[in-house]
Amino acid sequence: MTNPGTLTFSRNTLQSRAILNNPAGSTIDVQNNNQFIYYNGGLAMAFNNAGLLKKSAGTGTSSIGITFTNTGSVDIETGILSVPPYSETATNTLTFVIGGMTPGPQFSRLLVSGGASLTGTSILSLLQATAPTLSINLVSFSLVV
């Protein structure tokens, strides 16, 4: 299945036995706190993102439960995006938003189960109302094994 433009997951999830392609110029917008795409037996399923994967609503966790290949951009505006092993190239962009100290409602987070290779550009956007009052260590990674 190829996304020809914008695909929005609000209350729904995708349970399929196919490959989901999000080509350059297309957007998948996650607006829920569910495992929005998952594998339910049968043929192997994969999500290939060359466009924009965005989490724009929901302060909880949205997760990808299948193989995820990212050659595009990931923009986590709110909440937590949980992915299987994650890698990117030098041309990828990963964007986070911060407006406080609580993960989910006050800052966005990428939660990786497995290995992560971050070689692209990471962008941290401060919410204007909180930017003057926050003191944050911007080089902070946590690894949970």
N, C-alpha and C positions, 0 to 999 in steps of 0.2 A: 504494500500500500504506500503510495507517495502522496504527501501533503502538497497540494498545489498552491496554497496561500497561507491562511491562518487556521489552525486547528486549536480549539479551546476545550480544555477538560475542566468543567465546573463541578458537576456532581457525578460525572460518569467516569468509567475506567475502560481501558481497552484490553480485552482478553481475546487473543487471536493466535493463530498458528501461522503467522506471516512475518515479513520483515517490514518495519515502519521506516520509511525514508523521509527526512525533513531536509529538502535540498536548499542550497544557497538561495537567499531571498525569501524563504518561507519561515513561518513562526509557529511554534507550538507553545501555547500559553496555558500553564497549569494554575488553576484557581481552586484547588481543593487540598485536603489533607489526607489523601488516600494513596494506596499503591495504584497509581493511575495507569500503569502499563505492566502487565505481568504474563508469565508463562503458565499455561494450564495443560501441559502434556502435548504429545504429538511432535510435529516438526519443530526444530529449534527456531526460536524467535529472536530477533535482534532489532535494536533501535539505532539507526544511523543518523546523526545530526550534523548537517553541513550548514544549516541556517541558524536560527535563533531558538534556543530553548529557554523559556522564561517562566518563572514562578512569580505571579503578580498578586496572588491573594491567598489567604489562609496562613495563620501564624504557626500551625503545626507542621508535621512532616509529610511531604509528598515523596513517593519513592518509585524508582524504576526497578522492576524485578526481573529484568532480562539483560542480555549483553548490550552494553551501551558503547558506541563508538562516536566520539565527538571530534569533528574537524571544523566546527563552527563556533558559535558563541553561547555561553550560558550566563543568564542574568537572573540572579536570585534576589528579588526585590523585597521579599518578606518570607518568614518561616525558614524551614529546613528542607533542602533537597537531598535525598538519600539515593546514592547510585552504587552499582557494583564497581569493581576496579575501574579507576578513572585515569585517562591519560589525554594529553593534549599536545599540539605542536606549537612551534614558535608563533604561528599566525592566529592561534585561538585567543579569545578574550573571556575571562571569568570575572563577573561583576557581583559585588556584595554591597549591602546597605547596612549602615550602623546608625543607631539612634539611642543607644542605651547599652546596658550590660547583660540583659537577659536574652539568650538565644531563642529565636522564633519571633516573639512579639516585638523585641527591640533591636535585634540585628539578625541578618540572614546568615545561613551557614550551609556549607556543602559537607555532607556526611558521607564518607567513602568506606564501603565494606570491601576490604582488599587493598591492593596497592594503589598509589596515586603518583602520577608524574605530572608536575606542574611546570611546564616550560613556556607557556604563553604569557600573555599580559593579564595581570590581575588588577582590577579597579575597585577601590573602596570609595563608596559614595556616602558622605556624612549627611544626615538629615539636618537641614539648616537650623531648626529650633534647638538642636542639642549640640551642634558643633562647638560653640564657644565654651561649654561647660564640661566637656569630656576630656579626660586625660587617658589615652589608651596606648598600650604597647602594640604597635601595628605589625610587629614581626612575632606573631604568636601562633604556633601550630601545636595541636595535640594529637598524639597517636595513641589509639586504643587498640590493644592486641588481644 
